[in-house]
Amino acid sequence: MQHGFAMPPTPPAHTVLRLNPDVVAQRMEEAVVLVHLKTNRIYELNRTGAVFWELLAAGYDRAAVQAQMGRRFAVNATMLEGEIDRLVVHLLTEGLIYSETTA
């Protein structure tokens, strides 16, 4: 629980994450800046968040994104999964991505 409200749960593994078409992204050195065109809110993803966004934009699913990031960054797999979970929840909460459940 953060800031007095409960964070939504991380989507189940069979959920496909998609970029919101109302969000534009621009690489700025090691970061990615996102602008949500419907809300005019601006977000900045750090280096690892930027890699996550770009892999998702390239069509990788959650498992492939995690595998690619695990190869790129020297980090414990459990720690990486937790960081990705937190990022996914934040991006979903802000409406920057959405999820679709597959059968």
C-alpha positions in Angstrom: 0.0 0.0 0.0 1.4 3.4 -1.0 0.2 6.9 -0.5 -3.0 5.7 1.3 -4.4 3.6 -1.6 -3.9 0.0 -2.7 -2.0 -0.6 -5.9 -3.9 -2.7 -8.5 -2.6 -6.3 -8.8 -0.1 -7.2 -11.5 -2.0 -8.7 -14.5 -1.8 -12.5 -14.8 0.8 -14.2 -16.9 -1.6 -14.9 -19.8 -2.3 -11.1 -20.2 -1.0 -9.3 -23.2 0.3 -5.8 -22.6 -0.3 -3.2 -25.3 0.9 0.4 -25.7 -1.9 2.9 -25.5 -2.2 4.5 -29.0 -2.9 7.9 -27.3 0.7 7.9 -25.9 3.7 9.1 -27.8 7.3 8.2 -26.8 10.6 9.9 -27.6 14.0 8.6 -26.7 16.1 11.2 -24.8 19.6 9.9 -24.3 19.1 7.0 -21.9 15.5 7.8 -20.9 12.2 7.7 -22.8 9.7 10.6 -22.4 6.1 9.7 -22.7 3.2 12.1 -23.4 -0.3 11.0 -22.9 -2.2 13.0 -25.5 -5.6 12.7 -23.8 -4.4 13.9 -20.4 -1.4 16.0 -21.5 0.6 14.4 -18.7 4.3 13.8 -19.3 6.3 10.9 -17.9 9.9 10.0 -18.0 11.2 6.4 -17.9 14.7 5.8 -16.7 17.1 3.6 -18.6 15.6 0.3 -17.6 12.0 1.6 -18.0 13.0 2.9 -21.4 14.3 -0.6 -22.4 11.0 -2.2 -21.1 8.9 0.3 -23.2 11.0 -0.2 -26.4 10.8 -4.0 -26.1 7.0 -3.8 -25.6 6.8 -1.4 -28.5 8.7 -3.9 -30.6 6.1 -6.5 -30.0 7.7 -8.6 -27.3 5.4 -10.3 -24.8 6.0 -9.9 -21.0 8.1 -13.1 -20.8 10.3 -12.1 -23.7 10.7 -8.6 -22.4 11.9 -10.0 -19.0 14.3 -12.5 -20.8 15.8 -9.7 -22.9 16.2 -7.4 -19.9 17.7 -10.2 -17.9 20.4 -10.6 -20.6 21.0 -6.9 -20.9 21.2 -6.0 -17.2 23.2 -7.8 -14.5 20.4 -8.3 -12.0 18.8 -11.1 -10.0 15.8 -12.6 -11.9 13.5 -12.3 -8.9 14.5 -8.7 -8.4 14.0 -8.0 -12.1 10.5 -9.6 -12.1 9.5 -7.5 -9.1 10.7 -4.3 -10.8 8.9 -5.1 -14.0 5.7 -5.9 -12.0 5.9 -2.5 -10.3 6.5 -0.7 -13.6 3.6 -2.6 -15.3 1.2 -1.6 -12.5 2.3 2.0 -12.7 2.0 2.1 -16.5 -1.5 0.5 -16.3 -2.6 2.9 -13.5 -1.6 5.9 -15.6 -3.2 4.6 -18.7 0.0 4.4 -20.7 -0.5 0.7 -21.5 -3.5 -1.6 -21.3 -3.9 -5.3 -21.0 -5.8 -7.9 -23.0 -6.5 -11.4 -21.6 -5.8 -14.2 -24.0 -7.4 -17.6 -23.9 
